[in-house]
């Protein structure tokens, strides 16, 4: 089992459209640890750690988001494991 952590920055219409709540639901369903939060510049930040296959599934979902959102850009980078338990909405 390969564990990996990523940090994503999601741009577009992603605040005020249930993006964080929907991301939380997806991450929990996939068994990931980390958090999702709004940034002051209008983007959403996602830190996720877990099995590579689950991380890849989350990234694919982040590209689409919930029906009310409109994702225009997704930046993905490797991240250090913050050793967080669970997945939080910050």
C-alpha positions as a printed NumPy array, in Angstrom:
array([[  0.   ,   0.   ,   0.   ],
       [  1.488,   3.29 ,  -1.131],
       [  0.536,   6.403,   0.868],
       [  0.88 ,   9.781,  -0.74 ],
       [ -0.005,  13.376,   0.205],
       [ -0.949,  16.203,  -2.133],
       [ -1.947,  19.835,  -1.854],
       [ -4.366,  21.156,  -4.47 ],
       [ -5.466,  24.667,  -5.334],
       [ -8.796,  24.831,  -7.134],
       [ -9.79 ,  27.976,  -9.056],
       [-13.076,  29.045, -10.597],
       [-16.563,  29.252,  -9.153],
       [-15.669,  27.132,  -6.111],
       [-16.765,  29.185,  -3.101],
       [-20.404,  29.372,  -2.053],
       [-21.368,  26.342,  -4.18 ],
       [-20.934,  23.486,  -1.651],
       [-17.462,  22.692,  -2.997],
       [-15.938,  22.173,   0.476],
       [-18.817,  20.035,   1.763],
       [-18.831,  17.932,  -1.41 ],
       [-15.032,  17.537,  -1.296],
       [-15.291,  16.417,   2.331],
       [-17.883,  13.787,   1.373],
       [-15.697,  12.478,  -1.466],
       [-12.554,  12.374,   0.691],
       [-14.295,  10.51 ,   3.515],
       [-15.804,   8.052,   1.027],
       [-12.309,   7.432,  -0.379],
       [-10.772,   6.985,   3.097],
       [ -8.479,  10.024,   2.863],
       [ -7.05 ,  12.226,   5.615],
       [ -6.561,  15.988,   5.409],
       [ -8.671,  19.103,   5.009],
       [-10.413,  21.436,   2.608],
       [-10.641,  25.206,   3.109],
       [-11.506,  28.43 ,   1.324],
       [ -8.654,  30.835,   0.608],
       [ -9.007,  34.639,   0.727],
       [ -8.226,  34.883,  -3.014],
       [-11.336,  32.85 ,  -3.964],
       [ -9.608,  29.5  ,  -4.469],
       [-10.133,  26.336,  -2.453],
       [ -7.166,  24.5  ,  -0.924],
       [ -7.281,  20.729,  -0.436],
       [ -4.674,  18.725,   1.471],
       [ -5.214,  14.993,   1.111],
       [ -3.235,  11.928,   2.222],
       [ -4.003,   8.305,   1.487],
       [ -3.582,   5.457,  -0.945],
       [ -2.434,   6.517,  -4.403],
       [ -5.559,   5.174,  -6.124],
       [ -7.82 ,   7.134,  -3.748],
       [ -5.747,  10.302,  -4.238],
       [ -6.044,   9.949,  -8.009],
       [ -9.821,   9.485,  -7.727],
       [-10.103,  12.63 ,  -5.602],
       [ -8.03 ,  14.667,  -8.083],
       [-10.327,  13.583, -10.917],
       [-13.343,  14.588,  -8.836],
       [-11.747,  17.957,  -7.937],
       [-11.455,  18.747, -11.664],
       [-15.283,  18.607, -11.921],
       [-16.523,  19.466,  -8.432],
       [-20.192,  19.522,  -7.472],
       [-22.838,  20.492, -10.068],
       [-23.045,  24.145,  -8.937],
       [-19.294,  24.752,  -9.297],
       [-17.199,  25.636, -12.323],
       [-13.541,  24.64 , -12.037],
       [-11.252,  26.642, -14.308],
       [ -7.856,  25.486, -12.965],
       [ -6.439,  22.824, -10.672],
       [ -2.886,  22.938,  -9.348],
       [ -1.605,  19.734,  -7.71 ],
       [  1.69 ,  19.425,  -5.829],
       [  3.265,  16.9  ,  -3.495],
       [  2.966,  17.681,   0.208],
       [  4.461,  16.471,   3.481],
       [  2.235,  14.26 ,   5.604],
       [  0.913,  16.49 ,   8.427],
       [ -0.188,  13.377,  10.34 ],
       [ -3.816,  14.573,  10.552],
       [ -6.529,  12.122,  11.554],
       [ -9.76 ,  12.28 ,   9.575],
       [-10.755,  14.827,   6.949],
       [-11.865,  18.291,   8.088],
       [-13.579,  21.311,   6.612],
       [-11.496,  24.276,   7.748]])
